[in-house]
Amino acid sequence: MKKVHYLLFFISSLYFINVAFDRIKGNPRGVINSDCEGYYDYLPGLFIIKDFHKLPPGSMWPNYNDKHEFVDKYSCGVAYFELPFFGIGYLINKLKSSNSDEYLSPIYSKAIAFGGTLIALFALLTLFNALLMGGGGD
């Protein structure tokens, strides 16, 4: 019976991955937009621009301090989860493109979307296993 559960989980995982990447087809920046961009900005600020205060305003309302430097109002916690996938996107972008400074390209969006989907599926698998073990499953 457990094999059937894992097969259903695998099929639903393929569906979730398809939905995540289908969202990018219409709008390549659909993943890194608005609030998500606020969390994501820490990564290009640290690894590409190398100064958080020089980030150009994007899709969110910019906040500036007294020195007219950009200040991100979002916390950096989400950026920790996005870091490995941003690194993969950075490497792919560097290999494919001469302009590796374009940190809002579709390559980064796909990497971040894949990362979010992978983390969500891992969480669902953990919940799935906990419910099977706690519920007296086969």
Secondary structure by P-SEA (a helix, b strand, c coil): caaaaaaaaaaaaaaaaaaaaaaacccccccccaaaaaaaaaaaaccccccccccccccccccccccccccccccaaaaaaaaaaaaaaaaaaaaccccccccccaaaaaaaaaaaaaaaaaaaaaaaaaaaaaaccc
